[in-house]
């Protein structure tokens, strides 16, 4: 289970962080933490997860771990991720258009194949 969480304790930096918390289900088979997180976090790559672990941005039971740590049932995993705002600004391009007809309901453009 992944739940977004906000807490005062974050890594020392001026950056903005997002914190994800996971609690490993009892009976979970031992699995390397990088492989476990790759299956649980959408869009995460093993390389990014390993870098986060090396930078101590992944904590298990409030302690940094190594890439080869095997998760156990009941482990509390906290992942910090830098929250970089995405740009949503749309910049128009100056493209010459061959407009044949334009009114309130219809817009016809002659375009090359």
C-alpha positions in Angstrom: 0.0 0.0 0.0 1.4 3.4 -1.0 0.2 6.5 0.8 1.4 10.1 0.2 2.5 11.5 3.5 3.8 14.9 4.7 6.1 15.2 7.7 8.6 17.7 9.0 11.5 15.3 8.9 12.9 15.4 5.3 16.5 15.2 4.0 18.5 18.4 4.6 18.0 20.6 1.5 16.1 23.6 0.2 14.4 21.3 -2.3 10.7 20.3 -2.1 10.2 16.6 -1.4 7.3 14.2 -1.7 7.2 11.4 0.8 5.7 7.9 0.1 5.2 5.4 2.9 4.8 1.7 2.4 4.2 -1.1 4.9 5.2 -4.5 3.7 2.5 -7.1 4.2 3.1 -9.9 6.6 4.0 -13.1 4.7 5.7 -11.1 1.9 8.5 -13.3 0.5 12.0 -11.8 1.0 12.8 -9.7 -2.1 15.5 -7.2 -2.8 14.2 -3.7 -1.9 15.0 -2.3 -5.4 13.0 -5.0 -7.1 10.1 -4.6 -4.6 9.9 -0.9 -5.1 10.2 -1.2 -8.9 7.0 -3.3 -8.8 5.2 -1.0 -6.5 6.0 2.5 -7.9 4.6 3.3 -11.3 7.1 4.7 -13.7 10.1 3.9 -11.4 13.2 2.4 -13.0 15.6 0.2 -11.1 18.4 2.7 -11.8 16.5 5.6 -10.2 15.5 3.5 -7.2 19.1 2.3 -6.7 20.3 6.0 -6.9 17.7 7.0 -4.3 18.9 4.2 -2.0 22.5 5.2 -2.4 21.5 8.8 -1.6 19.7 7.6 1.6 16.4 8.8 0.2 14.9 5.3 0.9 14.6 4.3 4.6 13.4 1.0 6.1 12.2 1.2 9.7 13.7 4.8 9.7 17.2 3.7 8.7 19.0 3.9 5.4 19.6 0.5 3.7 21.7 -0.9 0.9 20.5 -2.0 -2.5 20.7 -5.7 -1.5 18.5 -5.3 1.6 15.8 -8.0 1.5 12.4 -6.7 2.7 10.4 -8.6 5.4 6.8 -8.5 6.5 6.1 -5.5 8.7 8.9 -3.3 7.3 8.0 0.3 7.0 9.5 1.8 3.9 9.7 5.6 3.4 10.8 7.0 0.0 11.6 10.7 -0.5 11.4 12.0 -4.0 12.3 15.5 -5.2 9.2 17.2 -6.3 10.2 19.2 -9.4 7.3 21.2 -10.9 6.4 20.3 -14.4 6.0 23.2 -16.9 2.6 23.4 -18.4 3.2 26.5 -20.4 2.1 26.2 -24.0 4.3 28.1 -26.5 2.7 28.7 -29.9 4.7 28.3 -33.0 4.5 30.8 -35.9 3.5 28.5 -38.7 2.0 29.9 -41.9 -1.4 28.4 -42.5 -3.3 28.3 -45.8 -6.8 29.1 -44.4 -9.6 28.5 -47.0 -12.6 29.2 -44.9 -13.2 30.4 -41.4 -16.5 31.3 -39.6 -18.0 30.8 -36.2 -18.6 27.0 -36.7 -16.1 25.9 -39.3 -12.4 26.2 -40.0 -10.8 24.8 -43.2 -7.1 24.6 -43.7 -5.4 23.5 -46.9 -2.4 21.5 -45.7 0.3 19.5 -47.6 0.1 15.7 -47.6 
